[in-house]
Amino acid sequence: MKITIIGLLSTLVVLMTACSAQDQESTAGEASTENQVQEEQPILYYNPVWSPDGSRIAFYSNRDGNFEIYTIHPDGTNLRRLTHSDAGDGEMTWSPDGSQIAFSSNRDGPNGIYVMNTDGSDLVRLSDSARVAAPAWSPEGTKIAYESRVDGNRDLFVMNADGSGITRLTEHPENDFSPTWSPDGSRIAFASNRAGTYDLFVMNADGSNSTPLTEAETQKVKPAWSPDGTRLLFTSVVVTSEAEEGVLYILNLDDGTRTELVDNSDRDPAACWSPDGSKVVYLADLSTMTKKVMDGNA
């Protein structure tokens, strides 16, 4: 099989394990809206997350002025806006049954975590504490892990899916962030600069037995667990005086080997697997991205 790139909304990209993938058109009528916003500010897209059934990809963008949450089909059609707020709505996670989306927002002050139905209805605030972000729903649906800025740095916490039972998972003077659950719910991978630069770590779901997965030759960010639990998707970022250069990798957890997928210069290189593990959606600057077609499995 070959991994081929197709674009979604010009900055969301899907890597597909297909031999003859083609570029997909964006939703009809979106170009005029983008041109209107482009005159005022750059249009940005962040945090693509695949729905559990593979039918939609959620992301957040300022395409309509301020940051809101949207969904789109993997072929670039059927764009839907889910939130309507004067504040900023951001990082999101699907519930395992696909019926809800939890996300961070500063609509009531400093960032909190909210949950809504996937059509944007029945919005509820889950977290009472301030400055929380990066929610990650557990595979069995009962818990949500997240990061919160406490004592000047970020640590990881977990709460019940209704917002109760908050438990602190990490307590370190450096930053721990971007939690992601293993498919069986037994472990959580995350990024941290506790070793001097940003690297990937894994711990038990109760916060015990924290172990490094990568070494500090570059900054490793935004881990995402493969559906079969054997690999981690992540971006290695090299920071220079001129730019932040990112390369998307797959880390094999059995032997530590890495597979490079694509060079990516986006400044927030989040990525996510499709539910069947055959595709990857990620963010890229298509004007500078090195396009790759390679043998292997995504």
C-alpha positions in Angstrom: 0.0 0.0 0.0 1.0 3.6 -0.5 0.3 6.6 1.7 -1.1 9.5 -0.3 -2.1 13.0 0.8 -5.5 14.6 0.2 -6.5 18.0 1.4 -9.5 19.2 3.5 -10.3 22.9 3.6 -6.8 23.7 2.4 -5.0 23.2 5.7 -6.5 19.9 7.1 -4.8 17.0 5.4 -5.6 13.2 5.4 -3.0 10.6 4.8 -4.7 7.5 3.2 -3.5 4.0 2.7 -4.7 3.9 -0.9 -3.0 3.6 -4.2 -5.0 6.1 -6.1 -6.4 8.8 -3.8 -7.3 12.1 -5.4 -7.6 15.7 -4.1 -11.1 16.4 -2.7 -13.1 19.6 -3.3 -14.1 21.7 -0.3 -17.8 22.3 0.5 -19.5 24.3 -2.2 -19.8 28.0 -1.4 -17.1 28.1 1.2 -14.6 30.0 -0.9 -16.5 33.3 -0.7 -16.7 33.0 3.1 -13.0 32.3 3.4 -12.1 35.3 1.2 -14.2 37.6 3.4 -12.4 36.5 6.5 -9.0 36.4 4.8 -9.2 40.2 4.3 -9.3 40.7 8.1 -7.1 37.9 9.5 -5.4 34.6 8.5 -7.8 31.6 8.6 -6.4 29.0 11.0 -7.5 25.4 11.6 -6.6 23.4 14.7 -7.0 20.0 16.5 -8.6 17.7 13.9 -10.3 14.7 15.7 -12.0 11.8 13.9 -15.5 10.7 15.1 -15.6 7.1 16.5 -17.6 5.9 13.5 -15.2 7.6 11.0 -17.9 9.7 9.3 -16.8 13.1 10.5 -13.8 15.1 11.6 -14.2 17.8 14.2 -11.8 20.8 14.4 -11.8 24.4 15.5 -11.2 27.4 13.3 -11.5 31.2 13.2 -12.9 31.0 9.6 -16.0 32.9 10.8 -14.2 35.5 12.9 -13.5 33.9 16.3 -12.6 30.3 17.1 -15.6 28.0 16.8 -16.0 24.2 16.5 -16.9 22.6 13.2 -17.3 19.1 11.7 -16.7 18.0 8.2 -16.8 14.8 6.3 -13.4 13.2 5.5 -13.9 14.0 1.8 -14.1 17.7 2.6 -17.9 18.0 2.2 -20.7 18.9 4.6 -19.0 21.5 6.7 -21.1 22.3 9.9 -20.5 24.9 12.6 -21.5 23.6 16.0 -20.7 26.4 18.4 -21.8 30.1 18.3 -20.0 32.2 20.9 -18.2 35.5 21.1 -15.5 33.8 23.1 -13.0 31.2 21.9 -14.0 27.5 21.7 -11.1 25.0 21.2 -9.6 21.6 21.8 -12.2 18.9 21.6 -12.7 15.1 22.1 -15.5 12.8 21.0 -17.3 10.6 23.4 -16.7 6.9 22.5 -20.3 6.4 21.4 -20.1 9.5 19.1 -23.0 11.2 20.7 -21.2 14.1 22.4 -18.1 16.3 22.1 -16.2 17.7 25.1 -14.2 20.9 24.4 -12.4 23.7 26.1 -13.7 27.3 26.0 -13.2 30.7 27.6 -16.8 31.7 27.2 -17.2 32.0 31.0 -13.8 33.4 31.8 -10.6 31.4 31.9 -10.7 28.1 30.0 -13.2 25.5 31.2 -14.3 22.2 29.8 -17.8 21.9 28.3 -19.8 19.1 26.7 -22.4 19.2 24.0 -24.3 16.9 21.7 -22.7 16.5 18.3 -25.2 18.9 16.7 -24.2 21.7 19.2 -27.2 21.3 21.5 -27.5 20.8 25.3 -24.3 22.6 26.3 -23.1 21.9 29.8 -20.0 23.1 31.7 -18.1 20.2 33.3 -15.1 21.8 35.1 -15.3 24.4 37.8 -11.6 25.0 38.0 -10.0 27.6 35.7 -7.4 27.3 33.0 -8.1 23.8 31.8 -7.6 22.5 28.3 -7.0 19.4 26.1 -9.8 17.1 27.2 -9.4 13.4 26.2 -12.4 11.0 26.7 -11.5 7.6 28.0 -12.3 4.6 25.7 -15.0 3.2 28.0 -16.6 6.7 28.2 -16.6 7.2 32.0 -13.7 9.6 32.4 -12.1 12.6 30.8 -8.4 13.4 31.2 -7.2 17.0 30.7 -4.5 19.5 31.5 -4.7 22.3 34.0 -2.4 25.1 34.9 -1.7 24.8 38.6 1.1 26.6 40.6 2.4 28.2 37.4 2.8 25.1 35.3 0.6 22.5 33.5 -0.3 19.1 35.1 -2.6 16.3 34.1 -5.9 15.5 35.8 -8.9 13.2 35.3 -12.5 13.6 36.1 -15.7 11.6 35.7 -17.5 12.3 32.4 -20.1 14.3 34.4 -17.4 16.6 35.9 -17.3 15.0 39.3 -14.5 13.1 41.0 -11.5 15.2 39.9 -8.1 13.4 40.5 -4.7 14.8 39.9 -2.5 12.4 37.9 0.9 14.3 37.6 2.6 16.8 39.9 5.8 18.1 38.4 7.5 21.5 38.4 7.7 21.3 34.5 4.8 21.1 32.1 2.8 18.0 31.4 0.1 18.3 28.7 -1.8 16.7 25.7 -3.0 13.5 27.3 -4.2 10.6 25.1 -5.7 7.3 26.3 -4.5 3.9 25.1 -7.3 2.0 23.3 -7.8 -0.3 26.3 -7.9 2.6 28.8 -5.0 1.3 30.9 -2.4 3.9 30.0 -2.2 7.6 29.1 0.5 9.0 26.8 1.4 12.7 27.1 4.0 15.3 26.3 6.2 17.0 28.9 9.3 19.1 29.2 10.4 17.5 32.5 13.5 16.2 30.8 14.6 19.6 29.5 12.8 19.7 26.1 9.4 18.4 25.1 9.3 14.6 24.9 6.7 11.9 25.0 5.9 9.9 28.2 3.5 7.2 29.1 2.0 6.3 32.5 -0.7 4.1 34.0 -4.2 5.6 33.9 -4.0 6.3 37.7 -0.8 8.4 37.2 1.7 5.8 38.4 4.8 4.5 36.6 5.6 7.4 34.3 8.1 6.4 31.7 9.8 8.3 28.9 9.2 7.1 25.3 11.5 9.5 23.4 14.8 11.3 24.0 15.4 15.0 23.8 17.0 15.6 20.4 13.9 17.6 19.2 10.6 18.6 20.7 7.9 15.9 20.5 4.3 17.1 20.8 0.7 16.1 20.3 0.8 12.3 20.8 -2.1 10.2 19.4 -2.5 6.5 20.1 -3.3 4.1 17.1 -6.6 2.2 17.4 -4.7 -1.1 17.8 -2.6 0.3 20.7 0.8 -0.5 19.1 1.8 2.9 17.8 1.9 6.6 18.6 1.5 9.4 16.1 3.4 12.5 17.0 5.1 15.5 15.6 8.8 16.3 16.1 9.3 20.1 16.1 12.7 21.8 15.4 12.6 25.4 16.6 14.9 27.8 14.8 15.3 31.6 14.8 13.2 31.8 11.6 10.5 29.1 12.0 9.2 26.0 13.7 9.7 23.0 11.4 7.6 19.9 12.1 7.8 16.3 10.9 5.0 13.8 11.4 6.1 10.4 12.7 4.7 7.1 13.8 6.5 5.6 16.8 6.3 1.8 17.1 5.9 1.1 20.8 7.2 -2.5 20.6 10.7 -1.7 19.4 10.9 2.1 19.4 11.4 2.5 15.7 10.0 5.5 13.9 8.4 6.0 10.5 8.4 9.5 9.0 5.1 10.3 7.3 5.5 13.9 6.0 7.3 17.2 6.6 4.9 19.7 8.0 5.6 23.3 8.8 2.4 24.0 10.6 2.8 25.7 14.0 0.3 23.5 15.8 0.9 20.1 14.3 -1.9 18.1 15.9 -2.8 14.8 14.1 -5.3 12.0 14.6 -5.9 8.4 13.4 -9.1 7.3 11.7 -11.0 4.7 13.8 -9.8 1.8 11.6 -6.2 3.0 11.6 -5.9 3.3 7.9 -5.8 7.1 7.7 -4.3 10.1 9.5 -5.7 13.6 9.5 -3.3 16.4 10.4 -2.6 20.1 10.0 -0.2 21.5 7.4 0.8 24.6 5.5 0.2 23.2 2.0 2.3 26.0 0.4 5.5 24.7 2.1 4.7 21.1 2.9 6.9 18.4 1.4 4.5 16.0 -0.2 5.4 12.3 0.2 4.2 9.0 -1.2 5.8 6.1 0.5 5.5 2.3 0.8 4.2 1.1 4.2 1.1 1.2 6.3 -0.3 4.3 8.0 
